[in-house]
Amino acid sequence: MSNPTFTSAWFVAHEAERRAKKATQRLDPPPAKFDLLFNLSASKDEAKLNKTERAYLAHLRSLSPLWIGIQNITVKIADDCRLTPDFCFVGADKQLTLVDVKGFQREDALIKMKVAARLFPMFRFVIVTKQAGGWLVKDVGP
């Protein structure tokens, strides 16, 4: 078998063929990490949600926020004390809202939310409970 002659003409033809083949190839789907980052598909975190939280997630998606995060932001309140809200979303007002969905409210959860609201005034903290006609949204201030 003889060795091919690699001339500049061969190289130009080879590059043109390679580019034409690449242009006709279908783009690969985005990696899974991209989906989770921009919430394009159901994430693994949804499996961890209880029935009330899943119902609120469906409601939240119907509002078409710019971004939804599921238990992906944790704020440090004090030494060995952290708060991980159930949902975070950016609405049309472009404000980050941290949402805790409660079937019933314990006092320590409310205190954590109030402390977090005081420490991080740039975010909106909300506690949501399910009621017969829909959702009761309670803003938590410092």
C-alpha positions in Angstrom: 0.0 0.0 0.0 1.4 3.3 -0.9 1.5 6.4 1.2 -0.9 9.2 0.1 0.7 12.4 -0.9 -0.3 15.2 1.4 -0.3 18.3 -0.8 -1.9 21.6 -0.1 -4.6 20.8 -2.7 -5.4 17.6 -0.8 -5.5 19.4 2.5 -7.9 22.1 1.1 -10.2 19.4 -0.4 -10.1 17.3 2.9 -11.0 20.4 5.0 -13.8 21.3 2.7 -15.2 17.8 2.9 -14.9 17.7 6.7 -16.7 21.1 7.1 -19.5 20.0 4.8 -19.9 16.8 6.8 -19.9 18.7 10.1 -22.5 21.2 8.8 -24.9 18.5 7.9 -24.6 16.7 11.3 -27.4 17.1 13.8 -26.5 19.1 16.9 -26.2 17.0 20.0 -28.7 17.6 22.8 -27.4 19.8 25.6 -25.8 17.9 28.5 -27.9 17.0 31.5 -26.1 19.6 33.6 -27.5 22.3 31.2 -31.0 21.0 31.7 -30.7 21.2 35.5 -29.2 24.6 35.4 -31.9 26.1 33.3 -34.7 23.8 34.4 -35.5 22.6 30.9 -36.6 19.1 32.0 -37.7 17.3 35.2 -34.8 17.1 37.6 -33.8 14.4 40.1 -34.7 16.8 42.9 -38.3 16.5 42.0 -38.4 13.0 43.3 -37.5 14.2 46.8 -40.6 16.5 47.0 -43.7 15.6 48.9 -47.2 15.8 47.4 -47.8 19.4 48.6 -44.5 20.6 47.2 -45.1 18.9 43.9 -48.5 20.6 43.6 -46.9 24.0 44.4 -44.2 23.3 41.8 -46.9 22.7 39.2 -48.6 26.0 40.2 -45.3 27.8 40.1 -44.5 26.5 36.6 -48.0 27.7 35.4 -46.9 31.3 36.4 -44.0 31.0 33.9 -41.2 32.5 36.0 -37.8 33.2 34.4 -36.1 30.5 36.5 -37.0 27.9 39.1 -34.6 26.1 41.4 -35.6 23.1 43.6 -33.8 23.0 46.9 -30.6 24.3 45.4 -29.8 27.4 47.5 -28.8 27.2 51.1 -28.3 30.3 53.2 -26.2 30.2 56.3 -28.0 31.8 59.2 -25.5 31.1 62.1 -22.9 28.5 63.0 -24.3 25.1 62.2 -27.7 26.6 61.3 -28.8 26.7 57.6 -32.0 27.2 55.7 -32.6 25.4 52.4 -36.0 26.6 51.0 -38.0 24.2 48.9 -38.0 26.5 45.8 -36.3 29.6 44.5 -37.5 31.4 41.5 -36.9 34.6 39.6 -40.2 36.2 38.5 -40.9 38.9 35.9 -39.8 41.5 38.4 -36.3 39.8 38.3 -36.2 39.4 42.1 -35.0 36.2 43.7 -37.8 34.7 45.8 -37.1 31.9 48.3 -40.2 29.8 49.0 -40.8 27.3 51.8 -43.9 25.1 51.3 -45.6 24.1 54.6 -48.3 21.6 55.3 -48.2 22.7 58.9 -45.9 25.4 60.4 -43.5 24.8 63.2 -42.3 27.8 65.1 -38.6 27.1 64.5 -39.2 27.2 60.7 -40.8 30.6 60.9 -37.9 31.9 63.1 -35.3 30.6 60.6 -37.2 32.4 57.8 -37.4 35.6 59.7 -33.7 35.5 60.6 -32.8 34.8 57.0 -35.0 37.7 55.8 -33.1 40.0 58.2 -29.7 38.7 57.1 -30.5 38.7 53.3 -32.8 41.7 52.7 -32.0 41.6 48.9 -34.1 38.4 48.6 -37.8 37.9 49.1 -38.7 35.1 51.6 -42.2 33.5 51.4 -44.0 30.7 53.2 -46.7 29.0 51.2 -49.5 26.8 52.6 -52.2 25.0 50.6 -55.8 26.1 51.2 -59.1 24.9 49.7 -59.2 27.6 47.0 -55.5 27.6 46.2 -52.3 28.8 47.9 -51.9 31.2 50.8 -48.7 33.2 50.3 -47.2 34.8 53.4 -44.3 37.2 53.0 -41.8 36.9 55.7 -40.1 40.1 56.8 -37.4 40.7 59.4 
